[in-house]
C-alpha cells in the first residue's frame, strides 16, 4: 500500500491542478444581426447608419432559418456610435438579434442619459413552448437588470443564456442609438 501512495498523491495533485486551470467558455453560438429586419427597424435617429446603396435583401436571412444560413453574405448595416447624448425623452429600438431560438429586439426609452423604460419591441421564438416559458421567465428579469444598471452590463438569467445574450446585444444597440454608454 505504501508503494502506491506517491502515485495516488501525484495523480490527485495533477488532477486538481488540471481542474483549477480549466477555463470554461460559453457554448459557441452566433448572435448575428438579422440584416433585413435590422434595416426595417431603423428609426429616424439613425437613418445615416444604413447605406442607401445596399439593397435590403442582399444579406437577409429567411425567417425561421438557423444561424448557419447566413454564412455567405455580409450584413449591409453598419453601426455608427453617437458621440453626444440626446436630451429630452427619446426612444430607440435595438437591432433584431438572432438568439438561436428566435429573434428579438429591445426598445429603450430615456430622458437625457437616464434610462426610463426597457421593453421587448419584437420577439419571435417560433411558437416553441419551452422557448416561450423561458422567455416569459427571463425577460422581466433582464428588463429589471437593465433598469438597475442603466447600461447593457447586465448579468443575464441562469437557464436563459441565449435569450440573455440576444437581449444584451439588442439593448446595447438601442443605448448606442440614444448616446448612452
N, C-alpha and C positions, 0 to 999 in steps of 0.2 A: 504494500500500500504506500509506503514512503517513497518508492521509486516513481510512482505516478503523480505524486503531489506537485513537483515542479512543472510537469506538463499541463496539469489541470489549472494551476495558478497562472501559467503563461497564456494558456488559451482563454481563460477568463479575462485577463488584463487586455489581451489583444481584441477580444470581442467587445469589451466595454469601450476601448479606445475607438474602435470602428463605429460603434453605435453613437458615441458622443461626437464624432467628426462627421456623421451623416447629415447632410443638409437637404431637407425636403423642399421641393418646389411644387407649386400648384399644377394640376393636370394641364397638359398642353391644349390650348384652345385658341381659336381665332375669334377675336371680338372685332370683326371688321364692320365698318360702317356700311349700311345698305345705301349705295350711291344714289339710286333713283329716288328713294324715299327721302334721303337727306336733302337732295336738291329741291324736292317738292315742299319740304318743311322749312326752308329758309324764310326768314321774316325780312321785313323792310330794313331792319337794322344791320343785316349782314348780306345784302344783295351783292356787294362787291366781292364776296368770298367765293362765288361760283363763276368760273369763266364763262362768258357768253358764247364762246365758240365751241364749247364742248356740248354735244347732244346729250340729253338726259338719259337716253337708253344705251349709251356706249358701254357703260360698266355696270349696268344694273343686273341684279340677281333675281331670277324668277321667284315669286312668292312661294314659300314652303321649301325651297332648296336648302341644302346644308351648307356649312362653311366652306367645303371643298369645291363648291360650284363656282366660286368667284376667284379662281386662281389665275385665269388668263388675262383679265382686264384690270387696268389700273383705275382707281377711283377718280372721277373727273372733278371732285370737290377739293378745295383747299381750305385750310383754317387760317384766318387772319386774326391775330390777337389784338384786341383793342387796348390802347395804351392809357386812356383816361376814363375814369369811371363815369357812368351815366348818372345824372342827377334826376330826382323825381321818382315816381313809381313807374317801373317798366317791367315787361315780361319778355322772356326769351325761351325758346324751345331748343333743347339739345338735339343732336342728330339721332336718327333711328339707328339703334345698335343691335346687331345680331348677337344675341347672348346664348347661342347654341340651341336653346329650347324654343326660341321665337325671336321677336323683335320688340324693342321698347324705346320710348323717348321720354325725357323728363322735361317738365315745364317749371321754370323758376320765376317768381315774382319778387322784385327787390325794390326797396326805397333807398336810392343812393347806392351805398355799398352794403346795406343790411338786407339779408335775405328775409323776406316776409312770408313766403309760401313756397313749398316744393311739392309738386304733384306729378303723377304719371299722366302724360299727354296722350300717348298711344302705347298699347300693349297688344300683342297677338302671339299667343302661345300655342296656336293650332288646336285649341279645344282639348288638349290633354288634361285629364282630371288631376293627375299628380302635379303637373306644372301649375295648374290653376290653384291648387291648395297651397303649394309652396309660395306662389306669388301673393296670395291673399294673406299669408302669414308674414312674409318678409317685407313687402313693400311699405306698409305703415311704419315698420321699424327703420327702414332705410330713409324714409322721408323725415322721421323724427331725428335720426342721427345727423342728417344734412342740416336741419334747422339748428341743432345744438352746436355744431362746429362752425357753421356759417361758411363752409367751403366744401370741396369734394374729398377731403381727407377723412372719409368715413371708415368705420371698422368692417362693415358688412354684417351679414347674418349667417350664423353657423347653419349648415344644411342647405343654404341657398347661394353657393359660391358663384355660380354662373349669373344668376339674377343680380347679385350684389355687384359683380364686375361690370355688367352691362349698365346697371343703374349709375354707377360711379362714372363710367365713360361718358354717358349722355349728360349727366349732371355737370361734369367739367366743361363740356361743350357749351351748355347753356350759361354757366357762370362766365366763361370767356367772352361770350357774346355781350354779356352785361358789364364787362370790365371788372369783374370780381375775381380775385385770385384764390 
